[in-house]
Amino acid sequence: MEVNLDSLPFGLDFHPSDQLVAAALITGHFHLYRYTADTVPQKLLDVRAHDDSCRAVRFINGGQAIITGSSDHSILATDVETGSPIARLENSHEDAIYSLINVTESTIASGGDEGCIKVWDTRQRTLCNSFDAHEDYVSDMTFASDAMKLLGTSGDGTLSVCNLRKNTVQTRSEFSEEELTSVVLMKNGRKVVCGSQSGTLLLYSWGYFKDCSDRFTGFSPNSVDALLKLDEERIITGSENGLISLAGILPNRIIQPIAEHSEFSIEGLALSHDRKFLGSISHDLKLKLWDLDEILQDSKITATQADASDSDNDEMDLDNKGTTNKGASKGHAVSSSNSFFADL
């Protein structure tokens, strides 16, 4: 199944419990579609959310609202049922917003082009934390709930670890030679996998973030712009050559390409709430929904076993002490009295 979006998409997200998918567009609009198996998705909403490009989109508050981030520096919450604006935060970052993720049921994190990561409470409408984590755009983030730590990747070539309990940027990796584009947690939180502009996957062991413990060069020289965790052993990658591939982690290997967008760069990947569909967006201006069981079965892929040689015993609470970058060592606790969204 596919939809022609007519504009370049920058982000997508699936509803947490319903058959809905949203796409963020360069025009400042976002689209909401209802999908069912073997039929063309039905467009429910076409909302002009921002005056400038809509960079990221996420369902929040149990799927009752959609939140979007824009290069106009604003974050907008929109009602899923009506498409009406709920609240808007102007000037949420000093620069354009590049990424958004859900942290908990009531909090989200935003990453800006200036390298700052902020955590927001969507129900109380307050700013919880602000971290000067990077020196360039925040390309992606992921949350380690057990450790209450937020990990970010950046165009400055570093991985950051923000401690939400202590309101500090706990550590930051050494600079890599390429921009880091994406990040996922694997191996039950013991490994952090980062995609890069060179196509190399950088693997970090939890608690030892200064330098990567392994490098997987199988996708080079094509940039890996999107990573999606399938299970603890396997990830789905989206590359600039339009290929969507299944890869194993430790042992590191490309299992097989499973989908494609011709030769157009993959901009984003996501799984539906029931894990029946894989969603992808690309520079071909299309949103595609793939039957996940079908593409895995067609590729004759079965679940892989954990590599017995991977005897990494890293604990979730191990931390690298100290950081060589002064700017990356500071986080800001923000009073709950600060306003989140301006009333509309």
C-alpha angles and dihedrals in degrees: 000000000000141000127206104226094188089217137061111277121218103179145011138188137179125228111257095236111004135065095260131122129187130203127197116216138203089240092069091255129114125205127212119203136185113216136193130175117285096001133098110262113257118232110232101170138020105184126182095217101166142021090230133037119315103231103180141013134195137170111235140182094035092312096304092117141028120221122202133188124207145193085243085076094247135120119209130195115206130189110247095212100047105019088231120142115256101185140336132212111207120203093008089160133024088240138021119311112245106175143019131189137174111248103177133346090280105027136068134185127222128198123203138204089249091063098253122136119204131187119210135191104224096194099045089036093225137131110245105180141001122197128191089212106150146021096224138031119319102238100184144347139200132188128230100204097187092056096033090231130139118212122203137186125206148191086247088074098249140116116221131201116205118194108215094191094054096032092229139118094247097196145334129213125245114271114275122211094249140044114271111229108179144006139204136173116236141174093041091306097311095108132046116202121199128190120217142199091248092056094249117132111219116209121202127188114230110262093018103079102145095087133011118257094211141013124209112199099178095115097047134156091023114082115245101221100170135037126188125183113230097176138327092288104035139052134189115227132199117204137192091249090066096254123134110201140182114229135182123226119216100023088044114214143133103247096190144308107264105181142000148200096212104258097324121121117259110239101182147357133200141165125230118245092259092042091237095118135046113207123205136178126195147175087266084080092243136126110209128192115201126196097240097204090049097051092045092048092045088054090050091236124161129183113279125226122242113267108256090211091063096091095157108156098185114152122224093237097052110115135189105239119231132357133233093219115077094197091055094052097067129084128171125225107212125209116246088233091075113106118248106186125019111233113256 
